[in-house]
Amino acid sequence: MLYVAATRAKNLLVISVYPDKPEISPWKLFEEHMEGVPALEEVKVSPAPAIVGGDTITKQDLIKARDGFLGPESSINVPSYSVASVTALSKEGIEGPERKSTGRGQSWGRVIHRVLESVVKKVPANLDLFVENVIAEEDRAPEEKEQVLSLINKIMQSTIWKRMLQSKKRFVEVPFSVKVEEGKQGFKGDTVISGVIDLVFLEDGGWVIVDYKTDTVENEEGLANLVKYYRPQVEMYRRFWEEIAKEKVFEAGLYFTHVDRWVGV
C-alpha cells in the first residue's frame, strides 16, 4: 500500500509528517529519500473579520435553537407522508370470522402460495422435489408433501386456472405501491399504500384478479363469513390495479383452495 501511495501521484506528492513522533509516520521507510525535498510554503490565513454590532449569541441560545430545530414540534419531525398496507387497511376495525384450529398456521398458506407462484410461471421439472424443498424451508413436516401435491393438482384442474392458462397476459405475486393524496378516500395526509396481488390475468373482457385463500372452509355459512371478511381487500386490489394498468378490471374474486371454490366479489 505504501508503494502504491508513493507511485500513483502524477504531478505532485504531498507528504505530511508529525515532527514530534517521527517513528509513527508511515513514511519513515522513505525518510532517507526525502532529504532535500522542499517543504510547502506556509499558508497564512487572515483572521476572521470582527463583527461590528449585532446581538451576542450565548450557549443557551444555541441549545434553544437546536432543541427547536430537532424537537418534537419541529416541522422536520413531521412526516410528509404515511405508509399502509392493503391487508391492514382492509381489516381495520373488522373482527375476523371464527376459524377452526387446524394446527397448520400461516406457514401452510405460504407453502401453497409459493408453489402456486412457481407453477403459474412454469411448472418445475420435478414438482415433488420442489414441494419438498418449500416444505423444508418452512420447517414443516415432510409428510405434508402429498397433501400439498394433491391440493395443487386439484387447483390446476379448476376452471379459474384453465382460464388463466388461456389468458393473453398473466402476472403472479405482483407487488405494487400507490400514492393516495391527502383528502382522497378518507386519508388525512398523503399515504403510500402497498400490497401484493396473488394472480392477475388479461382476458378479452378485461383484467381478472385472483386472491388465493387457504382458510379451512367447513360449510356455506363459514364461506360467506370469509367472503365478507376478505371482500374489502379484493375491492382495493381492483381499484388500485385499474389505476396502475389504466384498464378495466373485468372480474375480481377469492379462490378458496381448501374447497376449490372461486367466488367473485
C-alpha positions as CSV (number, residue, x, y, z in Angstrom):
1,M,0.0,0.0,0.0
2,L,2.9,2.4,0.8
3,Y,4.4,1.6,-2.6
4,V,1.1,2.4,-4.4
5,A,0.7,5.6,-2.4
6,A,4.2,6.8,-3.3
7,T,4.0,5.9,-7.0
8,R,0.5,7.0,-8.1
9,A,1.0,10.8,-7.8
10,K,1.1,12.3,-11.3
11,N,2.0,15.9,-10.8
12,L,2.6,16.4,-7.1
13,L,3.0,14.2,-4.0
14,V,2.5,15.9,-0.7
15,I,3.6,14.1,2.5
16,S,2.5,15.1,5.9
17,V,4.7,14.3,8.9
18,Y,4.4,14.6,12.6
19,P,7.7,16.0,13.8
20,D,7.2,15.2,17.5
21,K,6.8,11.5,16.8
22,P,8.6,10.6,13.5
23,E,8.7,6.9,14.4
24,I,4.9,6.5,13.9
25,S,5.0,8.1,10.5
26,P,4.0,5.6,7.7
27,W,6.6,7.3,5.6
28,K,9.5,6.5,7.9
29,L,10.8,3.9,5.4
30,F,11.3,6.7,2.9
31,E,13.0,9.1,5.3
32,E,16.5,8.9,3.7
33,H,15.0,9.7,0.3
34,M,13.3,12.8,1.5
35,E,16.4,14.8,2.2
36,G,16.5,18.0,0.3
37,V,12.8,17.7,-0.7
38,P,11.3,21.2,-0.4
39,A,8.7,21.9,2.1
40,L,5.4,23.5,1.1
41,E,5.2,27.2,1.7
42,E,3.3,28.1,4.9
43,V,-0.2,29.3,4.1
44,K,-1.1,32.3,6.1
45,V,-4.7,32.7,7.0
46,S,-6.1,36.1,7.5
47,P,-8.0,36.5,10.8
48,A,-11.8,36.5,10.6
49,P,-13.2,40.0,10.3
50,A,-14.6,41.4,13.5
51,I,-18.4,41.5,13.8
52,V,-19.5,45.0,14.5
53,G,-22.8,45.4,16.3
54,G,-25.5,42.7,16.4
55,D,-26.7,40.6,19.3
56,T,-24.5,38.4,21.4
57,I,-25.3,34.7,21.0
58,T,-24.9,32.7,24.2
59,K,-24.6,29.0,24.7
60,Q,-28.2,28.8,25.9
61,D,-29.3,30.5,22.7
62,L,-27.6,27.7,20.7
63,I,-29.2,25.0,22.8
64,K,-32.6,26.5,22.5
65,A,-32.2,26.9,18.7
66,R,-31.0,23.3,18.4
67,D,-33.9,21.9,20.5
68,G,-36.3,23.9,18.4
69,F,-34.9,22.5,15.2
70,L,-34.8,18.9,16.3
71,G,-37.6,18.9,18.9
72,P,-41.0,17.2,18.6
73,E,-42.7,20.4,17.5
74,S,-40.3,21.0,14.6
75,S,-41.6,20.5,11.1
76,I,-38.5,18.4,10.3
77,N,-40.0,15.7,12.6
78,V,-43.5,15.8,11.0
79,P,-43.7,13.0,8.3
80,S,-44.6,14.3,4.9
81,Y,-46.5,11.1,4.1
82,S,-47.6,7.8,5.8
83,V,-47.5,4.2,4.7
84,A,-50.0,1.5,4.9
85,S,-50.7,-2.0,3.5
86,V,-53.9,-3.1,1.8
87,T,-54.2,-6.0,4.2
88,A,-54.1,-3.8,7.3
89,L,-56.4,-1.2,5.8
90,S,-59.0,-3.7,4.7
91,K,-59.1,-5.4,8.1
92,E,-59.1,-2.2,10.1
93,G,-61.9,-2.2,12.7
94,I,-63.3,-5.5,11.4
95,E,-63.5,-8.6,13.6
96,G,-62.3,-11.7,11.8
97,P,-64.5,-14.7,11.4
98,E,-64.1,-17.6,13.7
99,R,-61.8,-20.2,12.4
100,K,-61.4,-23.8,13.3
101,S,-57.9,-24.5,14.5
102,T,-56.1,-26.9,12.1
103,G,-52.6,-26.6,13.5
104,R,-51.3,-25.6,10.1
105,G,-50.8,-21.9,10.8
106,Q,-49.7,-19.1,8.4
107,S,-46.7,-21.1,7.1
108,W,-49.1,-23.5,5.4
109,G,-50.5,-20.6,3.4
110,R,-47.0,-19.5,2.4
111,V,-46.2,-23.0,1.1
112,I,-49.3,-23.1,-1.1
113,H,-48.7,-19.5,-2.3
114,R,-45.1,-20.3,-3.2
115,V,-45.9,-23.5,-5.1
116,L,-48.7,-21.8,-7.0
117,E,-46.4,-18.9,-7.9
118,S,-43.9,-21.3,-9.3
119,V,-46.4,-23.4,-11.3
120,V,-48.0,-20.3,-12.8
121,K,-44.6,-19.2,-14.2
122,K,-43.5,-22.6,-15.2
123,V,-44.2,-26.0,-13.7
124,P,-41.0,-27.2,-12.2
125,A,-39.4,-30.2,-13.9
126,N,-39.6,-32.1,-10.6
127,L,-42.6,-30.8,-8.8
128,D,-42.2,-33.4,-6.0
129,L,-38.7,-32.2,-5.2
130,F,-39.7,-28.5,-5.4
131,V,-42.6,-29.1,-2.9
132,E,-40.2,-31.0,-0.6
133,N,-37.8,-28.0,-0.6
134,V,-40.5,-25.4,0.1
135,I,-41.9,-27.5,3.0
136,A,-38.4,-27.9,4.4
137,E,-37.7,-24.1,4.2
138,E,-40.9,-23.5,6.1
139,D,-39.8,-26.1,8.7
140,R,-42.9,-28.2,8.2
141,A,-43.3,-32.0,8.4
142,P,-42.1,-33.8,5.2
143,E,-45.2,-35.9,5.3
144,E,-47.3,-32.9,4.2
145,K,-45.8,-33.2,0.7
146,E,-48.6,-35.4,-0.5
147,Q,-51.3,-33.1,0.8
148,V,-49.7,-30.1,-0.9
149,L,-49.3,-32.0,-4.2
150,S,-52.9,-33.2,-4.1
151,L,-54.2,-29.7,-3.4
152,I,-52.0,-28.1,-6.1
153,N,-53.1,-30.7,-8.7
154,K,-56.7,-30.1,-7.9
155,I,-56.2,-26.3,-8.2
156,M,-54.6,-26.9,-11.6
157,Q,-57.7,-28.6,-12.8
158,S,-60.0,-25.8,-11.7
159,T,-62.0,-23.6,-14.1
160,I,-60.2,-20.4,-13.0
161,W,-56.8,-22.0,-13.6
162,K,-57.8,-23.0,-17.1
163,R,-59.0,-19.5,-17.8
164,M,-55.6,-18.2,-16.6
165,L,-53.7,-20.6,-18.9
166,Q,-55.7,-19.3,-21.9
167,S,-55.3,-15.6,-21.0
168,K,-53.4,-13.0,-23.1
169,K,-51.2,-11.9,-20.2
170,R,-50.7,-13.1,-16.7
171,F,-48.7,-11.9,-13.6
172,V,-48.2,-13.6,-10.3
173,E,-47.3,-12.2,-6.9
174,V,-47.4,-8.7,-8.2
175,P,-46.1,-6.1,-5.7
176,F,-47.4,-2.5,-6.0
177,S,-47.4,0.8,-4.3
178,V,-49.8,3.6,-4.9
179,K,-49.8,7.2,-3.5
180,V,-53.2,8.5,-2.3
181,E,-53.2,12.2,-1.9
182,E,-54.5,13.9,1.2
183,G,-58.2,14.2,1.4
184,K,-58.9,11.4,-1.1
185,Q,-60.5,8.1,0.0
186,G,-60.7,9.4,3.6
187,F,-57.0,9.8,4.2
188,K,-55.9,12.7,6.3
189,G,-52.5,13.0,4.7
190,D,-50.6,11.7,1.7
191,T,-50.4,7.9,2.0
192,V,-48.4,5.3,0.1
193,I,-50.4,2.1,0.1
194,S,-48.7,-1.2,-0.8
195,G,-49.8,-4.7,-1.4
196,V,-49.2,-7.9,-3.4
197,I,-51.8,-9.4,-5.8
198,D,-51.6,-13.2,-5.9
199,L,-52.6,-13.5,-9.6
200,V,-53.9,-11.2,-12.3
201,F,-54.5,-12.1,-15.9
202,L,-56.0,-10.5,-19.0
203,E,-59.0,-11.8,-20.9
204,D,-61.0,-10.3,-23.8
205,G,-63.3,-8.5,-21.3
206,G,-60.5,-7.1,-19.2
207,W,-58.3,-8.0,-16.2
208,V,-59.2,-10.7,-13.7
209,I,-57.8,-10.5,-10.2
210,V,-57.4,-13.7,-8.1
211,D,-56.7,-13.7,-4.4
212,Y,-55.9,-17.2,-3.0
213,K,-57.2,-18.0,0.4
214,T,-56.0,-21.2,2.2
215,D,-58.6,-20.9,5.1
216,T,-60.3,-24.1,6.1
217,V,-64.0,-23.8,5.0
218,E,-66.4,-26.0,6.9
219,N,-69.8,-25.0,5.4
220,E,-71.6,-22.4,3.4
221,E,-72.1,-20.1,6.3
222,G,-68.4,-20.2,7.1
223,L,-67.6,-19.5,3.4
224,A,-70.0,-16.5,3.4
225,N,-68.3,-15.1,6.5
226,L,-64.9,-15.4,4.9
227,V,-66.0,-13.7,1.7
228,K,-67.5,-10.8,3.7
229,Y,-64.2,-10.5,5.7
230,Y,-61.9,-10.5,2.6
231,R,-64.2,-8.5,0.2
232,P,-62.7,-5.1,1.1
233,Q,-59.2,-6.4,0.4
234,V,-60.1,-7.6,-3.1
235,E,-62.1,-4.4,-3.8
236,M,-59.0,-2.3,-3.0
237,Y,-56.9,-4.6,-5.3
238,R,-59.5,-3.9,-8.1
239,R,-59.4,-0.1,-7.6
240,F,-55.6,0.2,-7.4
241,W,-55.0,-2.2,-10.4
242,E,-57.3,-0.1,-12.6
243,E,-55.3,2.9,-11.5
244,I,-52.0,1.3,-12.3
245,A,-52.9,-0.5,-15.5
246,K,-55.3,2.3,-16.8
247,E,-57.6,-0.6,-17.9
248,K,-60.8,-2.1,-16.6
249,V,-60.9,-5.0,-14.1
250,F,-63.5,-7.3,-15.6
251,E,-63.7,-9.6,-12.6
252,A,-62.1,-10.0,-9.2
253,G,-62.6,-12.6,-6.6
254,L,-61.4,-15.1,-4.0
255,Y,-60.2,-18.6,-4.7
256,F,-60.6,-20.8,-1.7
257,T,-58.1,-23.6,-2.1
258,H,-59.5,-25.8,0.6
259,V,-62.8,-26.3,-1.2
260,D,-61.8,-25.5,-4.8
261,R,-64.2,-22.6,-4.9
262,W,-64.0,-19.4,-6.9
263,V,-66.1,-16.6,-5.5
264,G,-66.4,-13.3,-7.4
265,V,-66.8,-10.1,-5.3
